[in-house]
Amino acid sequence: MKIALICSSCGSRNYSLNKPVHNERLVMKKHCPKCNKHTTHKSSI
């Protein structure tokens, strides 16, 4: 299943990855090119 990671600050979808089907949300610290800093990114599902 392909999911998108959404920046918690600006809401842009910067990263996509394949994830097995689970009901829990994935939360990662990633670099947001729009904010130009490291922010928390959450999965769209």
PDB file of N, CA, C and O in Angstrom:
ATOM      1  N   MET A   1       0.847  -1.169   0.000  1.00  0.00           N
ATOM      2  CA  MET A   1       0.000   0.000   0.000  1.00  0.00           C
ATOM      3  C   MET A   1       0.894   1.233   0.000  1.00  0.00           C
ATOM      4  O   MET A   1       1.805   1.339   0.820  1.00  0.00           O
ATOM      5  N   LYS A   2       0.640   2.157  -0.906  1.00  0.00           N
ATOM      6  CA  LYS A   2       1.436   3.374  -1.006  1.00  0.00           C
ATOM      7  C   LYS A   2       0.771   4.474  -0.185  1.00  0.00           C
ATOM      8  O   LYS A   2      -0.421   4.740  -0.336  1.00  0.00           O
ATOM      9  N   ILE A   3       1.560   5.116   0.692  1.00  0.00           N
ATOM     10  CA  ILE A   3       1.036   6.190   1.534  1.00  0.00           C
ATOM     11  C   ILE A   3       1.896   7.436   1.355  1.00  0.00           C
ATOM     12  O   ILE A   3       3.032   7.351   0.888  1.00  0.00           O
ATOM     13  N   ALA A   4       1.356   8.584   1.724  1.00  0.00           N
ATOM     14  CA  ALA A   4       2.078   9.848   1.661  1.00  0.00           C
ATOM     15  C   ALA A   4       2.351  10.331   3.075  1.00  0.00           C
ATOM     16  O   ALA A   4       1.549  10.115   3.984  1.00  0.00           O
ATOM     17  N   LEU A   5       3.493  10.988   3.251  1.00  0.00           N
ATOM     18  CA  LEU A   5       3.817  11.612   4.535  1.00  0.00           C
ATOM     19  C   LEU A   5       3.540  13.108   4.407  1.00  0.00           C
ATOM     20  O   LEU A   5       4.024  13.770   3.489  1.00  0.00           O
ATOM     21  N   ILE A   6       2.753  13.622   5.348  1.00  0.00           N
ATOM     22  CA  ILE A   6       2.296  15.012   5.291  1.00  0.00           C
ATOM     23  C   ILE A   6       2.979  15.808   6.400  1.00  0.00           C
ATOM     24  O   ILE A   6       3.004  15.377   7.553  1.00  0.00           O
ATOM     25  N   CYS A   7       3.530  16.962   6.055  1.00  0.00           N
ATOM     26  CA  CYS A   7       4.189  17.841   7.014  1.00  0.00           C
ATOM     27  C   CYS A   7       3.157  18.400   7.987  1.00  0.00           C
ATOM     28  O   CYS A   7       2.096  18.866   7.570  1.00  0.00           O
ATOM     29  N   SER A   8       3.462  18.355   9.279  1.00  0.00           N
ATOM     30  CA  SER A   8       2.518  18.848  10.285  1.00  0.00           C
ATOM     31  C   SER A   8       2.488  20.381  10.332  1.00  0.00           C
ATOM     32  O   SER A   8       1.520  20.950  10.836  1.00  0.00           O
ATOM     33  N   SER A   9       3.513  21.058   9.826  1.00  0.00           N
ATOM     34  CA  SER A   9       3.541  22.526   9.859  1.00  0.00           C
ATOM     35  C   SER A   9       2.797  23.149   8.678  1.00  0.00           C
ATOM     36  O   SER A   9       1.914  23.984   8.872  1.00  0.00           O
ATOM     37  N   CYS A  10       3.148  22.748   7.462  1.00  0.00           N
ATOM     38  CA  CYS A  10       2.579  23.408   6.284  1.00  0.00           C
ATOM     39  C   CYS A  10       1.549  22.557   5.547  1.00  0.00           C
ATOM     40  O   CYS A  10       0.784  23.085   4.740  1.00  0.00           O
ATOM     41  N   GLY A  11       1.515  21.247   5.808  1.00  0.00           N
ATOM     42  CA  GLY A  11       0.520  20.387   5.180  1.00  0.00           C
ATOM     43  C   GLY A  11       0.898  19.867   3.802  1.00  0.00           C
ATOM     44  O   GLY A  11       0.066  19.250   3.137  1.00  0.00           O
ATOM     45  N   SER A  12       2.124  20.095   3.355  1.00  0.00           N
ATOM     46  CA  SER A  12       2.523  19.596   2.041  1.00  0.00           C
ATOM     47  C   SER A  12       2.876  18.118   2.117  1.00  0.00           C
ATOM     48  O   SER A  12       3.349  17.627   3.142  1.00  0.00           O
ATOM     49  N   ARG A  13       2.638  17.421   1.015  1.00  0.00           N
ATOM     50  CA  ARG A  13       2.940  15.992   0.917  1.00  0.00           C
ATOM     51  C   ARG A  13       4.303  15.851   0.264  1.00  0.00           C
ATOM     52  O   ARG A  13       4.440  15.985  -0.952  1.00  0.00           O
ATOM     53  N   ASN A  14       5.325  15.575   1.095  1.00  0.00           N
ATOM     54  CA  ASN A  14       6.696  15.575   0.615  1.00  0.00           C
ATOM     55  C   ASN A  14       7.251  14.193   0.294  1.00  0.00           C
ATOM     56  O   ASN A  14       8.082  14.068  -0.605  1.00  0.00           O
ATOM     57  N   TYR A  15       6.828  13.181   0.982  1.00  0.00           N
ATOM     58  CA  TYR A  15       7.397  11.847   0.844  1.00  0.00           C
ATOM     59  C   TYR A  15       6.297  10.820   0.620  1.00  0.00           C
ATOM     60  O   TYR A  15       5.181  10.975   1.117  1.00  0.00           O
ATOM     61  N   SER A  16       6.614   9.781  -0.125  1.00  0.00           N
ATOM     62  CA  SER A  16       5.701   8.653  -0.272  1.00  0.00           C
ATOM     63  C   SER A  16       6.504   7.373  -0.092  1.00  0.00           C
ATOM     64  O   SER A  16       7.683   7.312  -0.441  1.00  0.00           O
ATOM     65  N   LEU A  17       5.853   6.354   0.454  1.00  0.00           N
ATOM     66  CA  LEU A  17       6.523   5.080   0.685  1.00  0.00           C
ATOM     67  C   LEU A  17       5.507   3.959   0.701  1.00  0.00           C
ATOM     68  O   LEU A  17       4.305   4.188   0.833  1.00  0.00           O
ATOM     69  N   ASN A  18       6.008   2.744   0.566  1.00  0.00           N
ATOM     70  CA  ASN A  18       5.159   1.561   0.629  1.00  0.00           C
ATOM     71  C   ASN A  18       5.119   1.066   2.061  1.00  0.00           C
ATOM     72  O   ASN A  18       6.158   0.957   2.712  1.00  0.00           O
ATOM     73  N   LYS A  19       3.930   0.765   2.553  1.00  0.00           N
ATOM     74  CA  LYS A  19       3.749   0.336   3.938  1.00  0.00           C
ATOM     75  C   LYS A  19       2.749  -0.804   3.965  1.00  0.00           C
ATOM     76  O   LYS A  19       1.735  -0.755   3.269  1.00  0.00           O
ATOM     77  N   PRO A  20       3.020  -1.829   4.759  1.00  0.00           N
ATOM     78  CA  PRO A  20       2.004  -2.870   4.914  1.00  0.00           C
ATOM     79  C   PRO A  20       0.745  -2.303   5.565  1.00  0.00           C
ATOM     80  O   PRO A  20       0.808  -1.302   6.277  1.00  0.00           O
ATOM     81  N   VAL A  21      -0.374  -2.931   5.325  1.00  0.00           N
ATOM     82  CA  VAL A  21      -1.659  -2.438   5.823  1.00  0.00           C
ATOM     83  C   VAL A  21      -1.725  -2.604   7.343  1.00  0.00           C
ATOM     84  O   VAL A  21      -1.717  -3.725   7.851  1.00  0.00           O
ATOM     85  N   HIS A  22      -1.791  -1.493   8.057  1.00  0.00           N
ATOM     86  CA  HIS A  22      -1.968  -1.437   9.508  1.00  0.00           C
ATOM     87  C   HIS A  22      -2.905  -0.284   9.806  1.00  0.00           C
ATOM     88  O   HIS A  22      -3.072   0.607   8.974  1.00  0.00           O
ATOM     89  N   ASN A  23      -3.506  -0.286  10.955  1.00  0.00           N
ATOM     90  CA  ASN A  23      -4.429   0.795  11.319  1.00  0.00           C
ATOM     91  C   ASN A  23      -3.741   1.944  12.042  1.00  0.00           C
ATOM     92  O   ASN A  23      -4.377   2.963  12.311  1.00  0.00           O
ATOM     93  N   GLU A  24      -2.471   1.806  12.361  1.00  0.00           N
ATOM     94  CA  GLU A  24      -1.778   2.852  13.105  1.00  0.00           C
ATOM     95  C   GLU A  24      -1.130   3.855  12.147  1.00  0.00           C
ATOM     96  O   GLU A  24      -0.737   3.502  11.034  1.00  0.00           O
ATOM     97  N   ARG A  25      -1.024   5.100  12.591  1.00  0.00           N
ATOM     98  CA  ARG A  25      -0.394   6.152  11.787  1.00  0.00           C
ATOM     99  C   ARG A  25       1.109   6.136  11.995  1.00  0.00           C
ATOM    100  O   ARG A  25       1.592   5.911  13.105  1.00  0.00           O
ATOM    101  N   LEU A  26       1.824   6.370  10.950  1.00  0.00           N
ATOM    102  CA  LEU A  26       3.274   6.434  10.986  1.00  0.00           C
ATOM    103  C   LEU A  26       3.677   7.888  11.218  1.00  0.00           C
ATOM    104  O   LEU A  26       3.174   8.783  10.538  1.00  0.00           O
ATOM    105  N   VAL A  27       4.579   8.135  12.168  1.00  0.00           N
ATOM    106  CA  VAL A  27       5.053   9.491  12.480  1.00  0.00           C
ATOM    107  C   VAL A  27       6.569   9.481  12.402  1.00  0.00           C
ATOM    108  O   VAL A  27       7.222   8.665  13.053  1.00  0.00           O
ATOM    109  N   MET A  28       7.137  10.394  11.598  1.00  0.00           N
ATOM    110  CA  MET A  28       8.590  10.469  11.417  1.00  0.00           C
ATOM    111  C   MET A  28       9.026  11.926  11.393  1.00  0.00           C
ATOM    112  O   MET A  28       8.252  12.808  11.021  1.00  0.00           O
ATOM    113  N   LYS A  29      10.272  12.171  11.792  1.00  0.00           N
ATOM    114  CA  LYS A  29      10.869  13.499  11.629  1.00  0.00           C
ATOM    115  C   LYS A  29      11.620  13.491  10.307  1.00  0.00           C
ATOM    116  O   LYS A  29      12.560  12.719  10.123  1.00  0.00           O
ATOM    117  N   LYS A  30      11.197  14.363   9.380  1.00  0.00           N
ATOM    118  CA  LYS A  30      11.803  14.456   8.059  1.00  0.00           C
ATOM    119  C   LYS A  30      12.033  15.927   7.723  1.00  0.00           C
ATOM    120  O   LYS A  30      11.465  16.820   8.350  1.00  0.00           O
ATOM    121  N   HIS A  31      12.874  16.156   6.726  1.00  0.00           N
ATOM    122  CA  HIS A  31      13.133  17.518   6.262  1.00  0.00           C
ATOM    123  C   HIS A  31      12.031  17.936   5.297  1.00  0.00           C
ATOM    124  O   HIS A  31      11.733  17.222   4.340  1.00  0.00           O
ATOM    125  N   CYS A  32      11.433  19.084   5.547  1.00  0.00           N
ATOM    126  CA  CYS A  32      10.407  19.636   4.660  1.00  0.00           C
ATOM    127  C   CYS A  32      11.058  20.706   3.792  1.00  0.00           C
ATOM    128  O   CYS A  32      11.526  21.718   4.314  1.00  0.00           O
ATOM    129  N   PRO A  33      11.098  20.499   2.466  1.00  0.00           N
ATOM    130  CA  PRO A  33      11.708  21.510   1.599  1.00  0.00           C
ATOM    131  C   PRO A  33      10.933  22.825   1.565  1.00  0.00           C
ATOM    132  O   PRO A  33      11.523  23.881   1.335  1.00  0.00           O
ATOM    133  N   LYS A  34       9.628  22.778   1.790  1.00  0.00           N
ATOM    134  CA  LYS A  34       8.826  24.004   1.777  1.00  0.00           C
ATOM    135  C   LYS A  34       9.083  24.853   3.020  1.00  0.00           C
ATOM    136  O   LYS A  34       9.208  26.074   2.925  1.00  0.00           O
ATOM    137  N   CYS A  35       9.164  24.198   4.206  1.00  0.00           N
ATOM    138  CA  CYS A  35       9.457  24.901   5.459  1.00  0.00           C
ATOM    139  C   CYS A  35      10.958  25.134   5.634  1.00  0.00           C
ATOM    140  O   CYS A  35      11.363  26.017   6.390  1.00  0.00           O
ATOM    141  N   ASN A  36      11.772  24.356   4.951  1.00  0.00           N
ATOM    142  CA  ASN A  36      13.229  24.399   5.019  1.00  0.00           C
ATOM    143  C   ASN A  36      13.737  24.106   6.435  1.00  0.00           C
ATOM    144  O   ASN A  36      14.666  24.751   6.922  1.00  0.00           O
ATOM    145  N   LYS A  37      13.099  23.104   7.095  1.00  0.00           N
ATOM    146  CA  LYS A  37      13.542  22.652   8.408  1.00  0.00           C
ATOM    147  C   LYS A  37      13.007  21.248   8.656  1.00  0.00           C
ATOM    148  O   LYS A  37      12.149  20.769   7.915  1.00  0.00           O
ATOM    149  N   HIS A  38      13.506  20.592   9.688  1.00  0.00           N
ATOM    150  CA  HIS A  38      13.036  19.277  10.070  1.00  0.00           C
ATOM    151  C   HIS A  38      11.727  19.418  10.865  1.00  0.00           C
ATOM    152  O   HIS A  38      11.670  20.121  11.874  1.00  0.00           O
ATOM    153  N   THR A  39      10.685  18.736  10.387  1.00  0.00           N
ATOM    154  CA  THR A  39       9.385  18.772  11.039  1.00  0.00           C
ATOM    155  C   THR A  39       8.836  17.360  11.173  1.00  0.00           C
ATOM    156  O   THR A  39       9.367  16.417  10.587  1.00  0.00           O
ATOM    157  N   THR A  40       7.780  17.226  11.939  1.00  0.00           N
ATOM    158  CA  THR A  40       7.120  15.935  12.092  1.00  0.00           C
ATOM    159  C   THR A  40       6.229  15.697  10.880  1.00  0.00           C
ATOM    160  O   THR A  40       5.439  16.562  10.502  1.00  0.00           O
ATOM    161  N   HIS A  41       6.358  14.530  10.277  1.00  0.00           N
ATOM    162  CA  HIS A  41       5.527  14.114   9.146  1.00  0.00           C
ATOM    163  C   HIS A  41       4.687  12.929   9.586  1.00  0.00           C
ATOM    164  O   HIS A  41       5.197  11.997  10.207  1.00  0.00           O
ATOM    165  N   LYS A  42       3.389  12.964   9.263  1.00  0.00           N
ATOM    166  CA  LYS A  42       2.464  11.881   9.614  1.00  0.00           C
ATOM    167  C   LYS A  42       1.923  11.250   8.345  1.00  0.00           C
ATOM    168  O   LYS A  42       1.781  11.903   7.311  1.00  0.00           O
ATOM    169  N   SER A  43       1.624   9.961   8.450  1.00  0.00           N
ATOM    170  CA  SER A  43       1.077   9.255   7.286  1.00  0.00           C
ATOM    171  C   SER A  43      -0.349   9.725   7.007  1.00  0.00           C
ATOM    172  O   SER A  43      -1.058  10.171   7.909  1.00  0.00           O
ATOM    173  N   SER A  44      -0.750   9.617   5.761  1.00  0.00           N
ATOM    174  CA  SER A  44      -2.070  10.078   5.355  1.00  0.00           C
ATOM    175  C   SER A  44      -3.164   9.105   5.773  1.00  0.00           C
ATOM    176  O   SER A  44      -4.343   9.457   5.741  1.00  0.00           O
ATOM    177  N   ILE A  45      -2.798   7.894   6.164  1.00  0.00           N
ATOM    178  CA  ILE A  45      -3.796   6.895   6.576  1.00  0.00           C
ATOM    179  C   ILE A  45      -3.725   6.663   8.061  1.00  0.00           C
ATOM    180  O   ILE A  45      -4.486   5.857   8.596  1.00  0.00           O
TER     181      ILE A  45
END
